[in-house]
Amino acid sequence: EDTWSEDANMGLDEAYMKSKTMAEKAAWAFMKEEKRGFALTAVNPAGVFGPSVSPNPGTSLEIIEGILTRKIPMIPSVSIGVVDVRDVALTHVKAMTCPEAAGKRIVNSGEELTFADIAETLRDAFGPMGYSPTSLYMPYALVWIGSFFSTDVMLLWRTWGRPFNVDGSNVTKILGIEYRDARQALIESAHALVDHGIVAKTEGYVPASSKAKPEAAGAAAGAEAEKKQD
């Protein structure tokens, strides 16, 4: 939470990241100068995944779509922070109601995963359903050469092989939230993409709701058996 992006060194190719940094700095400057009668808490989530109610996948879910459909043809050696969208929502609610969160910057990142981890998770979950997520790994030499000709590849090269290295533990320490499983959030993201028609269904596709039914039925049967015993 004490570390800021170096927005002064960001160019037009990093405008999105720079705008977020500048907006938060402006908010903290406002609080310092205006001294209004309320507190500010900044919630900074990493890559947000999980079930989506919107047909617009957003930046994070485009990663899932790209790997699941092979629109991303090769897996780069890059790490990202992953957090479930439901944890992000709960963090915002708790931040507004928890006095200890006042005046703090809270990083929302449950687990660090590589693109290789993401691809492996999708292969394990969706391979049996007839999907073929990206399995080819991107060679470093290709990224290094491409960085001289493309700003997008340059950004990729800058983070190549580096850990994401953020600490999201204050979500638990201050707000008492236990993070959901990061890999499960990836799987639920993929199901949302299929359910919204962004990724085509295969003949072997099994909706997440169908997988939950046997578990629910088993739990209900167990509860009924306990009642009879009583």
Secondary structure as the mmCIF struct_conf table of DSSP 4:
data_model
#
loop_
_struct_conf.conf_type_id
_struct_conf.id
_struct_conf.beg_label_comp_id
_struct_conf.beg_label_asym_id
_struct_conf.beg_label_seq_id
_struct_conf.end_label_comp_id
_struct_conf.end_label_asym_id
_struct_conf.end_label_seq_id
HELX_RH_3T_P HELX_RH_3T_P1 ASP A 7 ASN A 9
HELX_RH_3T_P HELX_RH_3T_P2 LEU A 12 GLU A 14
HELX_RH_AL_P HELX_RH_AL_P1 ALA A 15 GLU A 34
BEND BEND1 GLY A 37 PHE A 38
STRN STRN1 ALA A 42 PRO A 45
STRN STRN2 GLY A 47 PHE A 49
BEND BEND2 GLY A 50 GLY A 50
BEND BEND3 VAL A 53 PRO A 55
HELX_RH_AL_P HELX_RH_AL_P2 GLY A 58 THR A 69
TURN_TY1_P TURN_TY1_P1 ARG A 70 ARG A 70
BEND BEND4 LYS A 71 ILE A 72
BEND BEND5 MET A 74 MET A 74
STRN STRN3 ILE A 75 ILE A 75
BEND BEND6 SER A 77 SER A 77
STRN STRN4 SER A 79 ASP A 84
HELX_RH_AL_P HELX_RH_AL_P3 VAL A 85 THR A 97
HELX_RH_3T_P HELX_RH_3T_P3 PRO A 99 ALA A 101
TURN_TY1_P TURN_TY1_P2 ALA A 102 GLY A 103
STRN STRN5 ARG A 105 ASN A 108
STRN STRN6 GLU A 111 THR A 114
HELX_RH_AL_P HELX_RH_AL_P4 PHE A 115 PHE A 126
HELX_RH_3T_P HELX_RH_3T_P4 GLY A 127 MET A 129
TURN_TY1_P TURN_TY1_P3 GLY A 130 GLY A 130
HELX_LH_PP_P HELX_LH_PP_P1 LEU A 136 LEU A 136
STRN STRN7 TYR A 137 TYR A 137
HELX_LH_PP_P HELX_LH_PP_P2 MET A 138 PRO A 139
HELX_RH_AL_P HELX_RH_AL_P5 TYR A 140 GLY A 146
TURN_TY1_P TURN_TY1_P4 SER A 147 PHE A 149
HELX_RH_AL_P HELX_RH_AL_P6 THR A 151 ARG A 158
TURN_TY1_P TURN_TY1_P5 THR A 159 GLY A 161
TURN_TY1_P TURN_TY1_P6 SER A 169 SER A 169
HELX_RH_AL_P HELX_RH_AL_P7 ASN A 170 LYS A 173
TURN_TY1_P TURN_TY1_P7 ILE A 174 LEU A 175
HELX_LH_PP_P HELX_LH_PP_P3 ILE A 177 ASP A 181
HELX_RH_AL_P HELX_RH_AL_P8 ALA A 182 ASP A 195
TURN_TY1_P TURN_TY1_P8 HIS A 196 GLY A 197
BEND BEND7 ILE A 198 VAL A 199
HELX_LH_PP_P HELX_LH_PP_P4 ALA A 200 THR A 202
TURN_TY1_P TURN_TY1_P9 GLU A 203 GLY A 204
HELX_RH_AL_P HELX_RH_AL_P9 ALA A 208 GLN A 229
#
